[in-house]
Amino acid sequence: MTVISTYREAEAYLLGTIDEVTSPRTWYKLDRMHGLLRHLGDPHRSYPTIHIGGTSGKGSTSTMIAGALRASGKRTGLHTKPHLHSMTERACVDGRPISRERFAELLERTMPAIERTTSEFGRPTYYETLLALAFAYFAQERVDVAVIEVGLGGRLDGTNVLQPMVAAITSVGYDHTEILGTALEAIAFEKAGIGKPGVPLVLGPVPDAAAAVIEAYAAQVGAPVVYARDVVQVDEVPPLPVLGIFQRTNAVSAIAVLKQLGEALRPSRDAIRRGFSELAIPGRMELVPAKPPVVFDMAHNAEKAESLVDSLRESFAGRRVHYVVAIGETKDARRILEILAALPCTFTFTSYAAAGRRAIAPARLATIAESIGCWGRAIGDPTEALTVARRLAAIDDVVVVTGSTFIVGELREWFVPAIV
């Protein structure tokens, strides 16, 4: 049996479980997730949960909900993904990630359950193991409630072992089409799968075609659908200390979810305001004051790219944008670049190093940009790419690091300490 005694060993073990082929056959195995949790004593059943899915906005919405619950005095667990800098970010209690020492200890205690699950269903994946660790940590910490973000899709995602008090779908768009399908209706069906009998299913702004699929699925399983726009008034959305038009939309979904909670957990309006006033979401339209300013935003699909462009127009109207971009090989790079190019801009294309994840070659991105009438330089080293982009930008311009989560995390970790 694998022995885990340090965080470095825990990290090495988990990185070794990353599936390179993310087909439905290898990615989706709810029987394996159920088996792993059963061997751990089903920790996810020991506290109330809130389940948040969607193509975009689910992480921010989950963070807002957790902040409001924490402000109301509830001990609150939060699981979101992906992480930016450390696996520990995926298991937070009251806004603080699990310590590295505790993380390693928890994984060591989980190894017997992992071994038993492996003999029955195959080895749990990287994602499944991290999710199980978060569930177990929240049980150990005796949280009053946990907010859980869906990983991918919904119907067959590892989080769909939950029986939540409330579920939500923040948006439906085109992402992970190699797994969820290329038709919007197929994607909506997978996301609708988090609907449960008698559990309110809150819907953010979704296209009509997606809404029809979700409503039909919800009716079939007996999940009452609640449209966020129908239950949240404009004056209920407090000012947010973060940039981005899309964050106001996420706030509407978050408040709508909170309104569905029972009286024992439902935060007051004042608690919601206090929780939202302390909101910080690294890597999501995150402004780092510098000369010129630098924005970090994980826009790894077309929907997120559109939100980024809209937010840049609002916050930096008339200013030239210098993008530093790396994009995963499974993403629609052409469409993402077409959207980003709607602003006066330059492109510096780069790459990243991440176990089990591949980026489109910078030179290939430059070729794609050229095919849509843009020009971009290709610089393989990320820190050099950001340095060059900043050097080329005028003091009144803005530099934006975007695309894959991995490039945002890597450059944020390097750049933010460098300017403190």
Phi, psi and omega per residue, in radians:
M1 nan 2.437 3.125
T2 -1.108 2.354 3.115
V3 -1.840 2.245 3.141
I4 -2.045 2.069 3.123
S5 -2.182 -0.250 3.136
T6 -2.351 2.835 3.098
Y7 -1.078 -0.686 3.132
R8 -1.033 -0.709 3.105
E9 -1.195 -0.669 3.092
A10 -1.087 -0.797 3.140
E11 -1.077 -0.773 -3.130
A12 -1.092 -0.747 3.119
Y13 -1.062 -0.845 -3.067
L14 -1.153 -0.698 3.101
L15 -1.085 -0.502 3.105
G16 -1.291 -0.145 3.140
T17 -1.755 0.038 -3.114
I18 -1.181 2.239 3.075
D19 -1.426 2.198 3.109
E20 -1.390 -0.540 -3.142
V21 -1.772 1.928 -3.067
T22 -1.759 1.051 3.055
S23 -1.537 2.838 3.112
P24 -0.952 -0.599 -3.085
R25 -1.151 -0.665 -3.103
T26 -1.613 -0.451 -3.039
W27 -1.505 -0.740 -2.979
Y28 -1.774 1.904 3.028
K29 -2.557 1.465 -3.125
L30 -1.140 -0.477 3.098
D31 -1.105 -0.624 3.113
R32 -1.196 -0.708 3.129
M33 -1.154 -0.758 3.077
H34 -1.052 -0.734 -3.124
G35 -1.118 -0.766 3.131
L36 -1.074 -0.792 -3.125
L37 -1.187 -0.609 3.097
R38 -1.089 -0.721 3.127
H39 -1.220 -0.301 3.080
L40 -1.657 0.020 -3.128
G41 1.531 0.375 3.130
D42 0.856 1.062 -3.096
P43 -1.103 -0.471 -3.084
H44 -1.206 -0.176 3.134
R45 -1.659 0.043 -3.035
S46 -1.674 0.083 3.120
Y47 -2.701 2.707 3.087
P48 -1.181 2.585 3.138
T49 -2.291 2.753 3.028
I50 -2.192 2.271 -2.966
H51 -2.002 2.091 -3.032
I52 -2.117 2.082 3.086
G53 -2.075 -3.120 3.137
G54 2.397 2.742 3.106
T55 -1.212 -0.834 3.127
S56 -2.304 2.651 3.038
G57 1.593 -0.175 -3.050
K58 -1.208 -0.611 3.122
G59 -1.192 -0.795 3.115
S60 -1.133 -0.750 3.127
T61 -1.074 -0.751 3.106
S62 -1.063 -0.741 -3.137
T63 -1.121 -0.697 3.100
M64 -1.110 -0.789 -3.138
I65 -1.069 -0.790 3.141
A66 -1.103 -0.671 3.124
G67 -1.105 -0.723 3.130
A68 -1.182 -0.710 3.115
L69 -1.131 -0.714 3.117
R70 -1.116 -0.717 3.127
A71 -1.134 -0.405 3.127
S72 -1.515 0.059 3.085
G73 1.656 0.115 -3.137
K74 -1.557 2.356 3.034
R75 -1.264 2.031 -2.872
T76 -2.151 2.200 3.013
G77 -1.591 2.604 3.107
L78 -2.476 2.137 3.027
H79 -2.038 2.039 3.035
T80 -2.261 2.842 3.058
K81 -2.627 2.746 -0.049
P82 -1.374 2.956 3.032
H83 -1.556 2.788 3.125
L84 -1.612 -0.800 -2.989
H85 -2.170 -0.527 -3.059
S86 -2.560 2.483 3.091
M87 -1.013 -0.437 -3.113
T88 -1.095 -0.366 -3.124
E89 -1.130 -0.302 -3.078
R90 -1.410 -0.108 3.107
A91 -2.346 1.633 -3.130
C92 -1.959 2.466 2.996
V93 -2.172 2.175 -3.110
D94 0.925 0.717 3.032
G95 1.459 -0.013 -3.098
R96 -2.012 2.232 3.097
P97 -1.141 2.685 3.019
I98 -1.003 2.516 3.122
S99 -1.216 2.732 3.138
R100 -1.111 -0.655 3.129
E101 -1.138 -0.769 3.130
R102 -1.161 -0.642 3.128
F103 -1.057 -0.850 3.137
A104 -1.099 -0.733 3.130
E105 -1.090 -0.731 -3.125
L106 -1.149 -0.730 3.112
L107 -1.129 -0.709 3.095
E108 -1.021 -0.753 3.131
R109 -1.199 -0.403 -3.109
T110 -1.477 -0.304 -3.035
M111 -0.989 -0.705 3.101
P112 -1.052 -0.696 3.107
A113 -1.158 -0.675 3.097
I114 -1.096 -0.744 -3.141
E115 -1.111 -0.751 3.135
R116 -1.145 -0.725 3.124
T117 -1.124 -0.693 3.135
T118 -1.045 -0.713 -3.129
S119 -1.192 -0.412 -3.099
E120 -1.663 -0.738 -2.979
F121 -2.252 -0.004 -2.990
G122 1.690 2.785 -3.044
R123 -1.146 2.297 3.061
P124 -0.999 2.501 -3.122
T125 -1.299 2.977 3.037
Y126 -0.893 -0.907 -3.100
Y127 -1.117 -0.803 -3.125
E128 -1.073 -0.720 -3.115
T129 -1.168 -0.778 3.101
L130 -1.070 -0.698 3.126
L131 -1.139 -0.775 3.120
A132 -1.092 -0.683 3.101
L133 -1.075 -0.728 3.114
A134 -1.092 -0.802 3.120
F135 -1.019 -0.766 -3.116
A136 -1.176 -0.689 3.131
Y137 -1.103 -0.765 3.131
F138 -1.088 -0.643 3.108
A139 -1.163 -0.755 3.116
Q140 -1.083 -0.630 -3.107
E141 -1.471 -0.031 3.083
R142 0.936 0.929 -3.141
V143 -1.190 2.676 3.061
D144 -1.379 -0.472 -3.095
V145 -2.872 2.633 3.078
A146 -2.273 2.407 3.092
V147 -1.824 2.155 -2.994
I148 -2.122 2.118 3.091
E149 -1.520 2.363 3.038
V150 -1.104 2.493 3.103
G151 -1.403 -1.040 -3.086
L152 -2.596 2.185 3.135
G153 1.287 -1.932 -3.139
G154 2.899 -0.994 -3.021
R155 -0.974 -0.760 -3.109
L156 -2.006 0.263 3.090
D157 -1.274 2.630 -3.114
G158 -1.000 -0.482 3.138
T159 -1.256 -0.225 -3.042
N160 -1.393 0.311 2.924
V161 -1.431 -0.175 -3.064
L162 -1.303 2.665 2.909
Q163 -2.074 1.453 -2.977
P164 -1.394 2.937 3.014
M165 -1.366 -0.649 -3.131
V166 -2.511 2.518 3.019
A167 -2.182 2.808 3.135
A168 -2.629 2.622 2.995
I169 -2.156 1.936 -3.018
T170 -1.338 -0.567 -3.099
S171 -2.914 2.860 3.056
V172 -2.373 2.114 3.121
G173 -2.627 -3.005 -3.047
Y174 -1.586 1.916 3.025
D175 -2.771 2.647 -3.101
H176 0.924 0.691 -3.085
T177 -1.141 -0.398 3.125
E178 -1.189 -0.299 3.138
I179 -1.954 -0.779 -3.018
L180 -1.547 -0.247 -3.103
G181 1.906 2.781 -3.070
T182 -1.651 -0.223 3.127
A183 -1.626 2.445 -3.132
L184 -1.021 -0.647 -3.135
E185 -1.127 -0.658 3.117
A186 -1.162 -0.716 3.109
I187 -1.124 -0.757 3.132
A188 -1.077 -0.658 3.129
F189 -1.090 -0.755 3.124
E190 -1.103 -0.710 -3.138
K191 -1.237 -0.622 3.124
A192 -1.094 -0.349 -3.070
G193 -1.101 -0.167 3.055
I194 -1.423 -0.090 3.090
G195 -1.137 2.408 -3.117
K196 -2.284 2.664 3.136
P197 -0.992 2.190 3.065
G198 1.322 0.019 -3.113
V199 -1.750 2.101 3.137
P200 -0.952 2.335 3.109
L201 -2.007 1.827 -3.095
V202 -1.462 2.312 3.124
L203 -1.981 2.223 2.963
G204 -1.399 -2.859 3.137
P205 -1.253 1.917 3.124
V206 -2.180 2.640 3.090
P207 -1.036 2.667 -3.093
D208 -0.981 -0.728 -3.120
A209 -1.085 -0.691 3.115
A210 -1.217 -0.711 -3.138
A211 -1.058 -0.697 -3.135
A212 -1.089 -0.725 3.125
V213 -1.155 -0.780 -3.116
I214 -1.128 -0.753 3.135
E215 -1.096 -0.694 3.137
A216 -1.147 -0.751 3.125
Y217 -1.128 -0.787 -3.128
A218 -1.061 -0.697 3.118
A219 -1.119 -0.677 -3.112
Q220 -1.137 -0.679 -3.096
V221 -1.644 -0.163 3.119
G222 1.484 0.583 3.085
A223 -1.737 2.049 3.123
P224 -1.177 2.204 -3.133
V225 -1.537 2.319 3.109
V226 -2.177 2.032 3.074
Y227 -1.408 2.183 -3.085
A228 -0.963 -0.714 -3.076
R229 -1.122 -0.368 -3.096
D230 -1.491 -0.253 -3.045
V231 -2.104 -0.074 -3.121
V232 -2.076 2.138 3.111
Q233 -1.505 2.738 -3.097
V234 -0.980 -0.717 -3.077
D235 -1.273 -0.094 3.105
E236 -1.531 -0.140 3.140
V237 -1.631 1.802 -3.091
P238 -1.272 2.822 3.048
P239 -1.018 2.495 -3.115
L240 -1.970 2.430 -3.136
P241 -1.492 0.419 -3.139
V242 -2.224 2.669 3.108
L243 -1.400 2.791 3.001
G244 2.038 2.079 3.052
I245 -0.999 -0.700 -3.074
F246 -1.091 -0.424 -3.139
Q247 -1.225 -0.522 3.069
R248 -1.182 -0.658 3.062
T249 -1.122 -0.743 3.092
N250 -1.091 -0.627 3.137
A251 -1.107 -0.655 3.092
V252 -1.073 -0.797 3.123
S253 -1.101 -0.716 -3.123
A254 -1.092 -0.794 -3.137
I255 -1.135 -0.687 3.119
A256 -1.071 -0.691 3.094
V257 -1.120 -0.816 -3.124
L258 -1.059 -0.578 3.127
K259 -1.179 -0.364 -3.109
Q260 -1.491 -0.165 -3.105
L261 -1.262 2.705 3.069
G262 -1.181 2.879 -3.046
E263 -1.015 -0.568 -3.086
A264 -1.166 -0.465 -3.104
L265 -1.962 -0.338 -3.024
R266 -1.139 2.112 -3.137
P267 -1.265 2.655 3.032
S268 -1.257 2.903 3.081
R269 -1.056 -0.653 3.134
D270 -1.142 -0.710 3.117
A271 -1.121 -0.662 3.099
I272 -1.098 -0.771 3.121
R273 -1.089 -0.756 -3.132
R274 -1.172 -0.695 3.126
G275 -1.131 -0.767 3.138
F276 -1.206 -0.532 -3.098
S277 -1.173 -0.341 -3.133
E278 -1.787 0.216 -3.040
L279 -1.125 2.284 3.023
A280 -2.459 2.164 -3.099
I281 -2.250 1.571 -3.116
P282 -0.994 2.360 3.057
G283 1.435 0.089 3.099
R284 -2.159 1.739 -3.066
M285 0.832 0.816 -3.076
E286 -1.600 2.084 -3.123
L287 -1.611 2.188 3.048
V288 -1.930 1.968 -3.106
P289 -1.063 2.188 3.108
A290 -2.826 -3.141 3.124
K291 -2.216 1.739 -0.027
P292 -1.316 2.880 3.125
P293 -1.127 2.656 3.117
V294 -2.128 2.300 3.107
V295 -1.988 2.331 3.044
F296 -1.912 2.195 -3.120
D297 -2.628 2.199 -3.118
M298 -1.448 1.522 3.131
A299 -1.864 1.379 -3.037
H300 -1.752 0.187 2.992
N301 -2.560 3.019 -3.037
A302 -1.094 -0.714 -3.121
E303 -1.089 -0.770 3.119
K304 -1.187 -0.609 3.100
A305 -1.129 -0.692 3.097
E306 -1.119 -0.717 3.103
S307 -1.116 -0.692 3.106
L308 -1.084 -0.826 -3.126
V309 -1.092 -0.760 3.108
D310 -1.055 -0.719 -3.116
S311 -1.228 -0.651 3.081
L312 -1.135 -0.674 3.091
R313 -1.071 -0.680 -3.113
E314 -1.279 -0.782 -3.000
S315 -1.566 -0.425 -3.080
F316 -2.329 0.829 -3.067
A317 -0.975 2.268 3.061
G318 1.408 -0.009 -3.103
R319 -1.720 2.498 -3.131
R320 -1.298 2.431 -3.093
V321 -1.882 2.335 3.070
H322 -2.005 1.795 -3.079
Y323 -1.448 2.411 2.893
V324 -1.985 2.020 -2.905
V325 -2.266 2.356 2.893
A326 -2.361 2.431 -3.025
I327 -2.310 2.392 3.116
G328 -1.136 2.642 -3.011
E329 -1.168 -0.344 -3.136
T330 -1.570 -0.014 -3.040
K331 -1.594 2.785 3.112
D332 -1.460 1.398 -3.045
A333 -1.076 -0.693 -3.111
R334 -1.034 -0.824 -3.114
R335 -1.157 -0.710 3.119
I336 -1.050 -0.789 -3.112
L337 -1.192 -0.647 3.082
E338 -1.015 -0.727 -3.125
I339 -1.208 -0.823 -3.124
L340 -1.073 -0.573 -3.074
A341 -1.293 -0.027 3.122
A342 -1.181 -0.326 3.110
L343 -1.722 2.721 2.992
P344 -1.056 2.078 -2.956
C345 -2.743 2.933 2.898
T346 -2.207 2.803 3.120
F347 -2.161 2.356 2.915
T348 -2.142 1.998 -3.073
F349 -1.673 2.450 -3.105
T350 -2.530 -2.903 -3.092
S351 -2.394 -2.992 3.100
Y352 -2.670 2.841 3.078
A353 -1.966 2.013 3.135
A354 -2.574 2.265 -3.093
A355 -1.029 2.187 3.074
G356 1.315 0.088 -3.128
R357 -2.229 2.361 -3.091
R358 -2.052 2.490 3.079
A359 -1.781 2.643 2.976
I360 -1.133 2.386 -3.116
A361 -1.024 2.392 3.139
P362 -0.932 -0.696 3.130
A363 -1.109 -0.625 3.103
R364 -1.167 -0.709 3.074
L365 -1.078 -0.686 3.119
A366 -1.109 -0.650 3.108
T367 -1.166 -0.733 3.100
I368 -1.081 -0.770 3.120
A369 -1.039 -0.726 -3.141
E370 -1.104 -0.613 -3.119
S371 -1.208 -0.314 3.102
I372 -1.871 0.265 3.043
G373 1.538 0.293 3.113
C374 -1.999 2.955 3.051
W375 -2.262 2.483 3.101
G376 -2.606 2.558 3.089
R377 -1.564 2.587 3.135
A378 -1.924 2.081 3.129
I379 -2.305 1.957 -3.021
G380 -1.135 -0.617 -3.121
D381 -1.417 2.086 -3.051
P382 -1.046 -0.762 -3.104
T383 -1.163 -0.635 3.071
E384 -1.155 -0.679 3.138
A385 -1.064 -0.791 3.126
L386 -1.166 -0.688 3.127
T387 -1.076 -0.770 3.137
V388 -1.142 -0.773 3.139
A389 -1.066 -0.720 3.122
R390 -1.174 -0.631 -3.134
R391 -1.174 -0.599 -3.113
L392 -1.400 -0.347 -3.067
A393 -1.410 2.432 3.024
A394 -1.304 2.865 -3.057
I395 -1.080 -0.490 -3.130
D396 -1.626 0.028 3.098
D397 -1.471 -3.083 3.075
V398 -2.398 2.391 3.092
V399 -1.764 2.313 -3.082
V400 -2.192 2.065 3.056
V401 -1.643 2.110 -3.007
T402 -2.668 3.139 -3.066
G403 1.807 -2.215 -3.079
S404 -1.123 2.574 2.997
T405 -0.969 -0.631 -3.062
F406 -1.147 -0.694 3.128
I407 -1.254 -0.655 3.102
V408 -1.095 -0.805 -3.141
G409 -1.123 -0.776 -3.102
E410 -1.108 -0.834 -3.089
L411 -1.328 -0.546 3.069
R412 -1.112 -0.763 -3.135
E413 -1.092 -0.610 3.134
W414 -1.371 -0.730 -2.957
F415 -1.430 -0.754 -3.030
V416 -1.084 -0.830 3.087
P417 -1.098 -0.494 -3.067
A418 -1.199 -0.401 -3.081
I419 -1.839 -0.098 -3.133
V420 -1.215 nan nan
